[in-house]
Amino acid sequence: MSLTGTPFLLTAIALVVLALALPLALWTKVRGPGLVRQAARLVMLLFAQATAIVMVFVLVNNANGLFDTWGDLLGTGDHVKAAADLGPDGTGGKSLAEEPKVRQPFRPASDARMGPGVQETQLKGRVSGVEGEVYVWLPPQYDDPAYKDRKFPVVEVLPGFPGSAKAWFGTLEVNTQLKPMMEKGEIAPFIVVAPRTTLLGDVDTGCANVPGKVNADTWLSVDVRKMVVDTFRASDKPEGWAVAGYSAGAHCAARLAVAHPDRYRAGVGLSGYNDPGAESASLTAKTPELRDANNPLKMLQHAATPPHVALFLSGAKGDGYEGGLAVKQAAKPPTTVQVVQVPDGAGGHGTAVWKRQVPDVFRWLTQQLKAG
């Protein structure tokens, strides 16, 4: 039974009702010696407490998109089939233009809470050695005959850690919010892509390549990107691609955009951080070398050539704002950085805050990206 599906939610509700009904029906009817009666009543109380805890977990998990599968919850999920050393650019020396097309079959998303129009597929990354689900939402203009020869800009969206690829659609309602804005012409028609980012159970990969462990960077910036370009009418130019994330996903988005201006023209980080050491479970915090190599602030400070990329970084004081200011101070043209302060009392580090920022983020992205 799926951890996030409706059947599991209904099962949890039924168990709570049963746990409440049992003591009411049986409390005074338990027979046997005193010790047996007390033990039976204790079991009923513990059962009630356990079902209440499960119910709270289900509601919180569904509301925040934390764990997608039982493997994610238990830390046993492993989506890495190989982790070869792919070199500085993460391609392993391959010319992606010469690689076979990756035209992936899609089906309607199985989780109805993600809203209408979301499609899903299971992708085997040919270069990264990662396998996982990818969700795609197409703009309302995609099937409009007037746009039949148009290639659309793409925004790759990343959750926090722990986090589900579904969260941008289910919790932040990005598709529900953006569709009317696109229909009114308030923002550009974007393809929105949400790939799996939890790849090694209870370890945060930092969306980086660590030979022998995981090639998360290549999964996101090479395999997923190529599949989207080959399967849909999506721009294949860097000025047609952006990456956005919240919390740990914000760190990933800034890092990926700074590392690959040849693949992304813009990066959006909501309540993120620069130093991977801010996330104790991060694989990229294991050594000083990895921390520095995957810190977007230090990447900008040490870049031989400033990357041609635009960054939108937001956060409250003590929750991403100061880090954003540091990145802005370190940036040199053609790198541009916009820092937005989330007001105190706006909701803290949570999905409600990030959901409210979605319209402004995509208005900004409309100014940064171009159609193919």
Solvent accessible surface area in square Angstrom, and as a share of the most:
residue,aa,sasa,rsa
1,M,138,0.62
2,S,63,0.40
3,L,3,0.01
4,T,9,0.05
5,G,15,0.15
6,T,77,0.45
7,P,80,0.51
8,F,26,0.11
9,L,43,0.21
10,L,105,0.52
11,T,51,0.30
12,A,3,0.02
13,I,76,0.39
14,A,60,0.47
15,L,67,0.34
16,V,34,0.20
17,V,91,0.52
18,L,85,0.42
19,A,2,0.01
20,L,112,0.56
21,A,46,0.35
22,L,52,0.26
23,P,25,0.16
24,L,157,0.78
25,A,54,0.42
26,L,77,0.38
27,W,92,0.32
28,T,106,0.62
29,K,129,0.55
30,V,24,0.14
31,R,178,0.65
32,G,39,0.37
33,P,93,0.59
34,G,29,0.28
35,L,142,0.71
36,V,79,0.45
37,R,85,0.31
38,Q,118,0.52
39,A,51,0.39
40,A,34,0.26
41,R,57,0.21
42,L,98,0.49
43,V,96,0.55
44,M,18,0.08
45,L,85,0.42
46,L,96,0.48
47,F,62,0.26
48,A,24,0.18
49,Q,112,0.50
50,A,49,0.38
51,T,9,0.05
52,A,48,0.37
53,I,120,0.61
54,V,57,0.33
55,M,27,0.12
56,V,91,0.52
57,F,54,0.22
58,V,2,0.01
59,L,96,0.48
60,V,68,0.39
61,N,2,0.01
62,N,33,0.17
63,A,56,0.44
64,N,45,0.23
65,G,11,0.10
66,L,54,0.27
67,F,40,0.17
68,D,9,0.05
69,T,55,0.32
70,W,107,0.37
71,G,18,0.17
72,D,11,0.06
73,L,57,0.28
74,L,123,0.61
75,G,24,0.23
76,T,99,0.57
77,G,14,0.13
78,D,87,0.45
79,H,36,0.16
80,V,24,0.14
81,K,133,0.56
82,A,56,0.44
83,A,18,0.14
84,A,61,0.47
85,D,104,0.54
86,L,20,0.10
87,G,37,0.36
88,P,148,0.93
89,D,70,0.36
90,G,2,0.02
91,T,10,0.06
92,G,41,0.39
93,G,75,0.72
94,K,90,0.38
95,S,56,0.36
96,L,49,0.24
97,A,104,0.81
98,E,146,0.65
99,E,50,0.22
100,P,84,0.53
101,K,115,0.49
102,V,17,0.10
103,R,166,0.60
104,Q,31,0.14
105,P,106,0.67
106,F,42,0.17
107,R,132,0.48
108,P,110,0.69
109,A,22,0.17
110,S,96,0.62
111,D,17,0.09
112,A,95,0.73
113,R,96,0.35
114,M,2,0.01
115,G,28,0.27
116,P,107,0.67
117,G,53,0.51
118,V,6,0.03
119,Q,44,0.20
120,E,13,0.06
121,T,4,0.03
122,Q,85,0.38
123,L,4,0.02
124,K,142,0.60
125,G,8,0.08
126,R,128,0.47
127,V,18,0.10
128,S,1,0.01
129,G,14,0.13
130,V,1,0.01
131,E,35,0.16
132,G,0,0.00
133,E,20,0.09
134,V,0,0.00
135,Y,8,0.03
136,V,0,0.00
137,W,9,0.03
138,L,34,0.17
139,P,5,0.03
140,P,47,0.29
141,Q,25,0.11
142,Y,23,0.09
143,D,124,0.64
144,D,54,0.28
145,P,104,0.66
146,A,90,0.70
147,Y,55,0.21
148,K,131,0.55
149,D,126,0.65
150,R,76,0.28
151,K,88,0.37
152,F,0,0.00
153,P,3,0.02
154,V,0,0.00
155,V,0,0.00
156,E,0,0.00
157,V,0,0.00
158,L,0,0.00
159,P,4,0.02
160,G,6,0.06
161,F,42,0.18
162,P,52,0.33
163,G,6,0.06
164,S,4,0.03
165,A,4,0.03
166,K,29,0.12
167,A,2,0.02
168,W,1,0.00
169,F,2,0.01
170,G,27,0.26
171,T,21,0.12
172,L,0,0.00
173,E,62,0.28
174,V,0,0.00
175,N,3,0.02
176,T,76,0.44
177,Q,41,0.18
178,L,0,0.00
179,K,88,0.37
180,P,56,0.35
181,M,17,0.08
182,M,2,0.01
183,E,106,0.47
184,K,149,0.63
185,G,61,0.59
186,E,85,0.38
187,I,7,0.03
188,A,23,0.18
189,P,11,0.07
190,F,0,0.00
191,I,0,0.00
192,V,0,0.00
193,V,0,0.00
194,A,0,0.00
195,P,0,0.00
196,R,7,0.03
197,T,19,0.11
198,T,9,0.05
199,L,1,0.00
200,L,37,0.18
201,G,4,0.04
202,D,97,0.50
203,V,43,0.25
204,D,9,0.05
205,T,3,0.02
206,G,2,0.02
207,C,5,0.03
208,A,1,0.01
209,N,39,0.20
210,V,18,0.10
211,P,73,0.46
212,G,64,0.61
213,K,113,0.48
214,V,0,0.00
215,N,0,0.00
216,A,2,0.01
217,D,8,0.04
218,T,0,0.00
219,W,1,0.00
220,L,1,0.01
221,S,1,0.01
222,V,2,0.01
223,D,11,0.06
224,V,0,0.00
225,R,30,0.11
226,K,35,0.15
227,M,0,0.00
228,V,0,0.00
229,V,36,0.20
230,D,18,0.09
231,T,40,0.23
232,F,24,0.10
233,R,70,0.26
234,A,2,0.01
235,S,0,0.00
236,D,61,0.32
237,K,102,0.43
238,P,30,0.19
239,E,52,0.23
240,G,0,0.00
241,W,0,0.00
242,A,0,0.00
243,V,0,0.00
244,A,0,0.00
245,G,0,0.00
246,Y,9,0.03
247,S,20,0.13
248,A,5,0.04
249,G,1,0.01
250,A,2,0.02
251,H,4,0.02
252,C,4,0.03
253,A,0,0.00
254,A,6,0.05
255,R,13,0.05
256,L,0,0.00
257,A,0,0.00
258,V,11,0.06
259,A,37,0.29
260,H,12,0.05
261,P,41,0.26
262,D,91,0.47
263,R,19,0.07
264,Y,0,0.00
265,R,45,0.16
266,A,0,0.00
267,G,0,0.00
268,V,0,0.00
269,G,3,0.03
270,L,0,0.00
271,S,4,0.03
272,G,16,0.15
273,Y,50,0.19
274,N,21,0.11
275,D,47,0.25
276,P,1,0.00
277,G,29,0.28
278,A,70,0.54
279,E,34,0.15
280,S,105,0.68
281,A,31,0.24
282,S,2,0.02
283,L,15,0.08
284,T,0,0.00
285,A,25,0.19
286,K,122,0.52
287,T,54,0.32
288,P,97,0.61
289,E,126,0.57
290,L,42,0.21
291,R,90,0.33
292,D,64,0.33
293,A,62,0.48
294,N,10,0.05
295,N,9,0.05
296,P,0,0.00
297,L,33,0.17
298,K,71,0.30
299,M,35,0.16
300,L,16,0.08
301,Q,101,0.45
302,H,141,0.63
303,A,40,0.31
304,A,112,0.87
305,T,107,0.62
306,P,39,0.25
307,P,10,0.06
308,H,96,0.43
309,V,2,0.01
310,A,8,0.06
311,L,0,0.00
312,F,10,0.04
313,L,16,0.08
314,S,2,0.01
315,G,0,0.00
316,A,17,0.14
317,K,124,0.53
318,G,73,0.70
319,D,34,0.18
320,G,17,0.16
321,Y,43,0.16
322,E,87,0.39
323,G,23,0.22
324,G,3,0.03
325,L,76,0.38
326,A,33,0.26
327,V,1,0.00
328,K,106,0.45
329,Q,161,0.72
330,A,18,0.14
331,A,22,0.17
332,K,134,0.57
333,P,118,0.74
334,P,62,0.39
335,T,7,0.04
336,T,79,0.46
337,V,18,0.10
338,Q,79,0.35
339,V,28,0.16
340,V,53,0.30
341,Q,70,0.31
342,V,13,0.08
343,P,92,0.58
344,D,109,0.56
345,G,85,0.82
346,A,29,0.22
347,G,54,0.52
348,G,43,0.41
349,H,97,0.43
350,G,19,0.19
351,T,18,0.11
352,A,57,0.44
353,V,5,0.03
354,W,10,0.03
355,K,67,0.28
356,R,137,0.50
357,Q,24,0.11
358,V,1,0.00
359,P,28,0.18
360,D,82,0.43
361,V,1,0.01
362,F,0,0.00
363,R,106,0.39
364,W,28,0.10
365,L,0,0.00
366,T,37,0.21
367,Q,144,0.64
368,Q,52,0.23
369,L,15,0.07
370,K,138,0.58
371,A,42,0.33
372,G,56,0.54
